[in-house]
Structure formats: structure tokens, C-alpha cells
Amino acid sequence: MGRSLFLVSPGVIIPGMRMRLLVWLSVVATVGVGAVSLAGQAPDRRGARRTSWGDPDLQGNYTNLYENGTPLERPDEFAGRTLDQVTGEELSRLKRAVQERTINNFEGPIHAPNNWWQDALDLKRGSQAWLVVDPPDGKIPAMTPEGQRKAAVRAEARRTSGRGPADSYEDRSLYDRCITRGLPGSMMPAIYGNSYRIVQGPGYVAIQYEMIHETRVIPLGTSPHVGQGIHMDMGDARGHWEGETLVVETTNFKDRSAYRNGNADTLKLTERFTRISPDKVKWSVRVEDPSTWTRPWTFSMPLTLNDNEPIQQYECHEGNYGLRNILSAARAEER
């Protein structure tokens, strides 16, 4: 039973977890019998279809592996230029260089078994030179005085803890500890584990992430967010359709996993999922947190349909001796 709960959502350990599991299973069951295109309806030029209940159909297994080497912010070498001005051979040359650097850094059995993920790490297929699309300069806005103060407090706490970078389980990230990658971290590209499954049922959309196997069950409609007393690592999501675009607004984050050390009480993420071709969905994220940044900002990347590589098992704790050894060494030192 423990493994089943972990598979569904290790980052949301709250009393309502059983209910989330039941909702997720309900969505999957509904999708299994109802998530088909309307009879006789041909997809449009973007490949858009409809579910049997009439919503735009975004379902499938996706990956953003190809953008793994894409920087979040605009590199200084492209100062004064926009994303649409870096295309063609220039972009291809940039992506080939990223591919070479990445493979050289992670090649061989020391870092991973040969032919495990290297063959799939085709960064030459990346389609952007950087990810931030707003502000136009491609840079994350300046932090507010409150945001700077909060960052300084965190840095000082680390400096004065008296521990090294890995002396305690508390020094490891939530990701290292197999708890959560947070939002939007769970859909940000990494060297492996970049599959994402979208399923739909009437009134719900569910997104499952391969790495750590977190699952978001997103109610559709106008229901309000949960009260301010409830905080979750993946936040509380509410979705609606704007034409063919799925819009998801998420609030109520936990302080420990708020994106880029944002303020959990004021952070709001607005995602947009829009099909742009038969095999691609554009995913954009607007970050709003007036306590942390001087203005909202947005990044975007494509999700590529990849039904040939479904989500794999991600048994994060099995064989993970790093944290086990850190804890056992700490107990031995205490004795």
C-alpha cells in the first residue's frame, strides 16, 4: 500500500491524500472508457481533437527532454535580440554545441550505464535558444527588497549552520530526498525522466510526472481555491478552457517548495497548454509573486508527443543509499 500511495503523489502528504487517490483513479477509469475523439471528427491542421464530452483533447505521453540544455534566461551573447531572431543554422549550431557539452560531461558508466539515457538525449532537437519570453529582454526581473531579504536569510542560515553541504539529510534538497520537485520544477527538463502523461475526464485534467511520480488532479470550472490554511508542495490547482487552451492557476504552495524561493502566500503560477501541431503542445508558465519579484515574468517551452516512450517506473528510494548512509553516519556520530 505504501508504494501505491508514493506512486501517486509523494509530495502531498495530507489527510486528503486518500481522496486524491480516489479522484485520480476515477479520472483514469473515466478516460479508459470515454477519452476518445468524437466520431467522424477530423483533426484540424494543429492536430486538435475533442474528447467525447466536447473538451479539447490534450491527452498523451509527452517529453521536453530536447530542451534540457536550453538556458532559462537569455545568454548575454544574444543581448538585444529576440527568440524569433535566433533560428535556422544559428540555432542548429547552438544546439549541437549544447549536445556535445552535455554528452561529454555525462558519458560512460561512471555517471550512468551505457546506452541508458544517452541515446535519447538528443538536444539537437531543441527549438529555443532560451526559455524566458517575458520580459522581452529574456531575463528574470529584479527581486524586491523583501525577496532579497528572504534570500539573504536563507544564505546566512546555510553559512552559520556549522555543517557542510551534505552533513545532514536537511542539507539535501526535497528532490534528493524523493519528496517533490515542486511546480513548475516537476515539468522542467533534466537528463532523464522527462516523460509526462496527460489524461482527461469530465471536469478534470490529470498530469503525471515520471520523475518522483507526482500527479496533479486539476478540477475544471469556477470552484474557489482551498483556504489559506492549506498548503501543498504542488499547490492547489484550478483549470478552465479559453478556446483551445487549457489554463491552470495554482496557489497555496508550501514555503519549503515554492518556486525559486518565492513567497508561498503570494505566489501564483498560471500555466497555458495549447496544441500548436499534431505532435506538440506549447506549455507556458506566468510567475506572479509581488513579494519576491518586481514584476510578473513568463517562460515557455514545447512538450513533444512521444507515445513510444510511456512513463517508466521511478522507484526513487530503492537502491538510493546516499541518504541512508548520511542518516546512519549521523546516528553513529551521535552515539
C-alpha positions as CSV (number, residue, x, y, z in Angstrom):
1,M,0.0,0.0,0.0
2,G,2.8,2.4,0.8
3,R,4.3,2.0,-2.7
4,S,0.9,2.7,-4.3
5,L,0.5,5.9,-2.4
6,F,4.0,7.0,-3.2
7,L,3.4,6.4,-6.8
8,V,0.5,8.7,-6.9
9,S,1.9,11.8,-5.0
10,P,4.8,11.7,-2.6
11,G,4.8,15.5,-2.3
12,V,1.3,15.7,-0.9
13,I,1.2,14.0,2.5
14,I,-2.0,15.4,3.9
15,P,-5.2,13.9,5.3
16,G,-7.0,14.3,2.0
17,M,-4.4,12.1,0.2
18,R,-6.8,9.1,0.0
19,M,-9.4,11.3,-1.6
20,R,-6.8,12.5,-4.2
21,L,-6.0,8.9,-4.9
22,L,-9.7,8.1,-5.4
23,V,-10.2,11.1,-7.7
24,W,-7.1,10.1,-9.7
25,L,-8.3,6.5,-10.1
26,S,-11.7,7.9,-11.1
27,V,-10.2,10.1,-13.8
28,V,-8.2,7.2,-15.2
29,A,-11.2,4.9,-15.2
30,T,-13.3,7.6,-17.0
31,V,-10.5,8.2,-19.5
32,G,-10.3,4.5,-20.2
33,V,-13.9,4.3,-21.5
34,G,-14.5,7.9,-22.6
35,A,-11.4,9.7,-23.8
36,V,-11.9,9.2,-27.5
37,S,-12.4,11.6,-30.3
38,L,-15.9,12.4,-31.4
39,A,-17.0,10.0,-34.1
40,G,-16.2,11.3,-37.6
41,Q,-14.4,14.4,-36.4
42,A,-11.2,15.0,-38.3
43,P,-8.4,16.9,-36.5
44,D,-7.6,20.4,-37.7
45,R,-4.2,21.5,-39.0
46,R,-2.8,21.6,-35.5
47,G,-3.9,18.0,-34.8
48,A,-6.6,19.2,-32.4
49,R,-9.3,16.8,-31.5
50,R,-12.2,16.7,-29.0
51,T,-13.0,14.3,-26.2
52,S,-16.3,12.5,-26.3
53,W,-17.7,15.1,-23.9
54,G,-16.5,18.0,-26.0
55,D,-13.3,19.4,-24.4
56,P,-10.1,19.9,-26.4
57,D,-8.2,16.7,-26.3
58,L,-4.6,17.1,-25.0
59,Q,-4.1,13.5,-23.8
60,G,-1.0,11.5,-24.4
61,N,2.6,11.0,-23.2
62,Y,4.9,14.0,-23.7
63,T,8.5,14.9,-23.2
64,N,10.5,18.1,-23.1
65,L,13.8,16.2,-23.0
66,Y,15.1,18.1,-26.0
67,E,15.2,21.4,-24.1
68,N,17.3,20.0,-21.3
69,G,20.3,22.2,-22.4
70,T,18.3,25.3,-23.0
71,P,19.1,28.1,-20.5
72,L,16.2,29.7,-18.6
73,E,17.4,33.2,-19.3
74,R,18.7,34.8,-22.5
75,P,22.5,34.4,-22.7
76,D,24.5,37.6,-22.9
77,E,25.7,36.7,-26.4
78,F,22.2,37.3,-27.6
79,A,21.7,40.7,-26.0
80,G,19.4,42.9,-27.9
81,R,17.8,40.0,-29.8
82,T,14.5,38.2,-29.5
83,L,13.8,34.5,-29.7
84,D,12.4,34.6,-33.2
85,Q,15.7,36.2,-34.4
86,V,17.7,33.0,-33.4
87,T,16.6,30.4,-35.9
88,G,17.8,28.2,-38.7
89,E,21.5,27.3,-38.9
90,E,22.4,29.6,-36.0
91,L,20.0,27.8,-33.6
92,S,21.2,24.4,-35.0
93,R,24.8,25.3,-34.3
94,L,23.9,26.3,-30.8
95,K,22.0,23.1,-30.1
96,R,24.9,21.0,-31.5
97,A,27.3,22.7,-29.1
98,V,24.9,22.0,-26.1
99,Q,24.7,18.4,-27.2
100,E,28.4,18.0,-27.3
101,R,29.0,19.7,-23.9
102,T,26.3,17.6,-22.2
103,I,27.3,14.2,-23.5
104,N,31.0,14.9,-22.7
105,N,30.1,15.7,-19.1
106,F,27.9,12.6,-18.6
107,E,29.5,9.9,-20.8
108,G,30.4,6.5,-19.6
109,P,29.4,4.0,-16.9
110,I,30.7,6.2,-14.0
111,H,27.7,8.5,-14.4
112,A,25.2,6.1,-15.8
113,P,25.0,2.7,-17.5
114,N,26.0,2.9,-21.2
115,N,23.0,3.3,-23.5
116,W,20.7,4.0,-20.7
117,W,19.6,7.7,-21.3
118,Q,22.4,8.9,-23.6
119,D,20.8,7.7,-26.7
120,A,17.6,9.6,-26.0
121,L,19.4,12.8,-25.0
122,D,19.1,14.4,-28.5
123,L,19.5,18.1,-27.6
124,K,20.0,19.0,-31.3
125,R,16.2,18.7,-31.5
126,G,15.7,21.7,-29.1
127,S,13.7,24.5,-30.6
128,Q,14.6,27.6,-28.5
129,A,17.7,29.5,-27.6
130,W,16.4,30.4,-24.1
131,L,13.0,30.0,-22.2
132,V,12.0,33.3,-20.7
133,V,9.7,35.0,-23.1
134,D,8.5,37.9,-20.9
135,P,10.1,40.4,-20.1
136,P,11.3,40.9,-23.7
137,D,14.9,41.0,-22.6
138,G,14.6,37.3,-21.6
139,K,15.8,38.0,-18.1
140,I,14.0,37.2,-14.8
141,P,13.0,40.6,-13.2
142,A,14.9,42.0,-10.3
143,M,13.9,40.8,-6.8
144,T,12.0,43.1,-4.4
145,P,13.7,44.2,-1.2
146,E,11.6,41.6,0.6
147,G,12.7,38.9,-1.8
148,Q,16.3,39.9,-1.4
149,R,16.0,39.9,2.4
150,K,14.5,36.4,2.3
151,A,17.3,35.1,0.1
152,A,19.9,36.6,2.4
153,V,18.3,35.0,5.4
154,R,18.4,31.6,3.7
155,A,22.0,32.1,2.7
156,E,23.0,33.2,6.2
157,A,21.3,30.2,7.7
158,R,23.3,27.9,5.5
159,R,26.5,29.7,6.3
160,T,26.1,29.5,10.0
161,S,24.7,26.0,10.3
162,G,28.1,24.6,11.1
163,R,27.5,21.8,8.7
164,G,29.0,21.0,5.3
165,P,27.0,20.8,2.1
166,A,25.9,17.2,2.8
167,D,26.4,16.5,6.5
168,S,22.7,16.1,7.2
169,Y,19.6,15.0,5.4
170,E,18.4,18.6,6.0
171,D,21.2,19.7,3.6
172,R,19.8,17.7,0.8
173,S,17.0,19.1,-1.5
174,L,13.4,17.8,-1.4
175,Y,14.3,16.3,-4.8
176,D,17.3,14.4,-3.4
177,R,15.0,13.1,-0.6
178,C,12.4,11.8,-3.1
179,I,9.7,14.1,-1.8
180,T,9.0,16.5,-4.6
181,R,10.3,18.6,-7.5
182,G,7.6,21.1,-6.9
183,L,5.9,23.2,-9.5
184,P,6.9,24.0,-12.2
185,G,10.1,22.0,-11.4
186,S,8.3,18.7,-12.0
187,M,7.9,19.6,-15.7
188,M,11.3,21.2,-16.2
189,P,13.7,19.2,-18.3
190,A,16.5,17.1,-16.8
191,I,18.9,14.5,-18.3
192,Y,16.4,11.7,-17.8
193,G,12.9,11.0,-16.5
194,N,11.3,13.6,-18.8
195,S,8.0,11.9,-19.6
196,Y,4.7,13.5,-18.7
197,R,1.3,11.9,-19.1
198,I,-1.9,14.0,-19.5
199,V,-5.2,12.3,-19.1
200,Q,-8.7,13.8,-19.0
201,G,-12.1,13.1,-17.6
202,P,-15.3,15.2,-17.5
203,G,-14.5,18.1,-15.2
204,Y,-10.9,17.1,-14.6
205,V,-7.4,17.0,-16.1
206,A,-4.6,15.0,-14.5
207,I,-0.9,15.3,-15.2
208,Q,1.5,12.6,-14.0
209,Y,5.3,13.2,-13.9
210,E,7.7,10.4,-14.5
211,M,10.4,11.6,-12.0
212,I,9.1,11.0,-8.5
213,H,5.7,10.1,-10.0
214,E,3.9,13.1,-8.6
215,T,0.4,13.5,-10.0
216,R,-1.7,16.7,-10.2
217,V,-5.5,16.3,-10.4
218,I,-6.8,19.6,-11.7
219,P,-10.5,20.4,-11.3
220,L,-12.1,22.4,-14.1
221,G,-14.6,25.1,-13.6
222,T,-15.1,28.0,-11.3
223,S,-14.7,26.4,-7.8
224,P,-12.6,28.5,-5.5
225,H,-9.1,27.6,-4.3
226,V,-8.8,25.9,-0.8
227,G,-8.4,28.2,2.2
228,Q,-5.2,29.9,3.0
229,G,-4.6,27.5,5.9
230,I,-3.9,24.6,3.4
231,H,-0.5,24.5,1.7
232,M,0.8,21.8,-0.6
233,D,4.2,21.1,-2.4
234,M,2.5,21.2,-5.8
235,G,0.0,23.8,-4.8
236,D,-3.8,23.9,-5.3
237,A,-4.7,24.0,-9.0
238,R,-7.9,25.1,-10.7
239,G,-8.3,25.0,-14.5
240,H,-10.6,26.2,-17.3
241,W,-10.6,26.4,-21.0
242,E,-10.0,29.5,-23.1
243,G,-10.9,28.3,-26.6
244,E,-8.4,25.5,-27.3
245,T,-6.1,26.5,-24.4
246,L,-6.1,24.8,-21.0
247,V,-5.4,27.5,-18.4
248,V,-4.4,26.3,-14.9
249,E,-3.9,28.7,-12.0
250,T,-2.1,27.3,-9.0
251,T,-1.7,28.9,-5.5
252,N,-1.4,27.6,-1.9
253,F,2.2,26.4,-2.1
254,K,4.4,25.3,0.8
255,D,7.2,27.6,1.7
256,R,9.8,24.7,1.5
257,S,9.0,24.0,-2.2
258,A,7.8,27.4,-3.5
259,Y,9.4,28.1,-6.9
260,R,12.8,29.8,-6.7
261,N,12.3,30.6,-3.0
262,G,9.1,32.6,-3.7
263,N,6.6,33.6,-1.0
264,A,4.3,30.7,-0.6
265,D,1.5,33.0,0.5
266,T,1.6,35.3,-2.6
267,L,3.0,33.1,-5.4
268,K,0.6,32.3,-8.2
269,L,1.6,30.3,-11.3
270,T,-0.6,30.4,-14.4
271,E,0.1,27.6,-17.0
272,R,-1.2,27.5,-20.5
273,F,-1.3,24.3,-22.6
274,T,-2.0,25.0,-26.3
275,R,-1.7,22.5,-29.1
276,I,0.4,24.0,-31.9
277,S,0.9,21.0,-34.1
278,P,-0.2,17.3,-34.2
279,D,2.8,16.3,-32.0
280,K,3.4,19.5,-29.9
281,V,1.8,21.4,-27.1
282,K,3.1,24.8,-26.1
283,W,3.5,25.0,-22.3
284,S,3.9,28.5,-20.8
285,V,4.1,29.5,-17.2
286,R,3.5,33.0,-15.9
287,V,5.1,33.6,-12.5
288,E,3.4,36.2,-10.2
289,D,4.7,37.0,-6.8
290,P,4.8,40.7,-5.8
291,S,6.6,39.9,-2.6
292,T,9.6,38.4,-4.5
293,W,9.9,39.9,-8.0
294,T,9.3,43.5,-9.2
295,R,7.0,42.3,-12.0
296,P,5.5,39.1,-13.3
297,W,7.5,37.0,-15.8
298,T,6.8,34.1,-18.2
299,F,8.8,31.2,-19.6
300,S,7.7,28.8,-22.3
301,M,8.8,25.6,-24.0
302,P,7.2,22.9,-26.2
303,L,6.0,19.5,-25.0
304,T,6.5,16.8,-27.7
305,L,4.1,13.9,-28.0
306,N,6.0,10.7,-27.5
307,D,3.7,7.8,-27.1
308,N,6.5,5.4,-28.0
309,E,8.1,6.1,-24.6
310,P,5.5,5.9,-21.9
311,I,6.2,6.9,-18.3
312,Q,8.6,4.5,-16.7
313,Q,8.7,3.4,-13.0
314,Y,10.6,5.7,-10.8
315,E,11.4,3.9,-7.6
316,C,13.3,6.8,-6.1
317,H,14.2,5.2,-2.7
318,E,15.1,1.8,-4.0
319,G,18.8,1.5,-4.2
320,N,19.2,5.1,-3.1
321,Y,21.9,4.7,-0.4
322,G,23.1,8.3,-0.3
323,L,20.5,9.5,2.3
324,R,20.5,6.2,4.1
325,N,24.3,6.4,4.6
326,I,24.0,10.1,5.7
327,L,21.5,9.2,8.3
328,S,23.3,6.1,9.6
329,A,26.6,8.1,9.9
330,A,24.8,10.8,11.8
331,R,23.3,8.3,14.2
332,A,26.8,6.7,14.7
333,E,28.3,10.1,15.4
334,E,25.6,10.8,18.0
335,R,26.4,7.5,19.7
